[in-house]
Amino acid sequence: MRIGAVAAKEFWGLFRQPQLLLLLLIGPVLVMVAFGMSLSLDSILWPRVVVVVEPGSEGAEIFESSREEFTDRAYIVGTTEDPEEARERLLRGEADAVIAVPPDPLERVEQGEQATLGVTYSSINPIFGTQVPEQAYSLVTGLNQSVVQAAIERNIGDIRSVQEQVSELNSRFDEDTDQAAQTLASDEAQATTAGLAESLTSLENALRLLQAVRPGEEGDASDSLEQVEESQSVLAEVREAQEAGPQEVQERSGVEGLEEQLSSLQETLSSLPTGVSPRILANPFRLDLENLASPPSLVGFYAPALLALLIQHMAVSLASLSVIRERLSGAYEFFEVSPLGPGELLAGKFLTYFGLVLGANLAVAAVLVALLGIPLTGGVPMMVLAMSLVTMASLGLGLLVSALAKSQLQAVQVSMLLLIGSVLFAGFLFPLSDLKGPAVVVAYFLPASYGIRALQDIMIRAGGISYFDLAGLLIIAAVSLILTRYLMGRKKT
């Protein structure tokens, strides 16, 4: 009866403050709904860019042909040939980055230099501000792959052409030596060897490109390069003999050497991946991602964490002022001379605030699920259980603060410190696994640390409450209430 009387007193005391009840119920809902309806990740994941490119230049042609590489990683809000104009748009906040395409990238490559893709951005955010450089690195990788793929596609055609010319030239050695010398000295044969020399040069470039794309593989490409170099040396002697006439061709031993080298080359060429798609040669690995979880939207991910923070802050704020308010108003002196024990007083206050905090947050959760589509894959009973445990631990902590505080200002300050500490250390901004040192110790004393993880497991992962989180919340509640009961009993005596 005495516990019920205390609970009724606390309930009617709160009921006579309708503004407080509306603030408890409507305030969190409005904040969460506004957050969910206003947040947009488009500008974070796909930054807005202005492309600086010289019209009619080689760089402009590459930009147009590779536009998909740009649009897959950013929103192109405009192009210009004036770098200063692009920089001003960046500083005015109209764009997140400026990409400057060089006017002559291929010419620089032919000169043995790398073409520079200039990216300028302005961000003070150390977390989301890294998205621009990450997308820039991805863009450069994509452009390099496109260029390599195009080059391989061209050179594979040269490889096939060389195979045909080698077969044609080898067929000349089936004749006798005199006839072979006459044939090799003919204009047709000289045209063939000239084409072969040109194709061997292209083949050498293609093989070196293949080695650059697949640097860890030393097989056919390296062997073929050696054959190409040897064949180029022998072919140079034969071409000199061809220019001197049939007699010089017959006298030189280069004919037999050429036949052996070309036969070996033809055999090696047959093992090269000339039938493979250039896209596969330029991109030998394919990424296959599998996420065992079902990630919600950003709002859906943060909703359980916000609920845990809201439960803790509401419970600590109300409970931390309960005992200190009685003491400052003088009502506590009547409790000390009444048959009401400190445990009964504590139990009455605990029951009232437990029902109020849990009911208010269940209403908030229901509105969030209905309006914002927050996931609830673990079921309502498990969510109610987790929220009840967080409420118990938070009320215990708040009542302990109320028993220790000397004034309402102290109680409010401690409540705010607990809220700030929970935002930083309870896993709201950063996962608990990333925390080290003193922050881990602080996190173990915060009910929100266990509540955030438990509600995320239940609402998003369709799991349950881990034994660690269950034990942590029960220990915080039990220790806090026991200490509060001890302090209240000591003051009464």
Secondary structure, DSSP 4 states (H G I P E B T S, - for coil): -HHHHHHHHHHHHHHT-HHHHHHHHHHHHHHHHHHHHH---HHHHS-EEEEE--TTSHHHHHHHHTHHHHHTTSEEEEEES-HHHHHHHHHTTS-SEEEE--S-HHHHHHTT-PPP-EEEE----TTGGGHHHHHHHHHHHHHHHHHHHHHHHHHHHHHHHHHHHHHHHHHGGGS-HHHHHHHHHSHHHHHHHHHHHHHHHHHHHHHHHHHHHSTT--SHHHHHHHHHHHHHHHHHHHHHHHHH-HHHHHHSTHHHHHHHHHHHHHHHHTTS-TTS-HHHHH---------SS----HHHHHHHHHHHHHHHHHHHHHHHHHHHHHHHHTHHHHHHHSS--HHHHHHHHHHHHHHHHHHHHHHHHHHHHHHH----TT-HHHHHHHHHHHHHHHHHHHHHHHHH-SSHHHHHHHHHHHHHHHHHHSSSSS-GGG--THHHHHHHT-HHHHHHHHHHHHHTS-----HHHHHHHHHHHHHHHHHHHHHHHHHH-
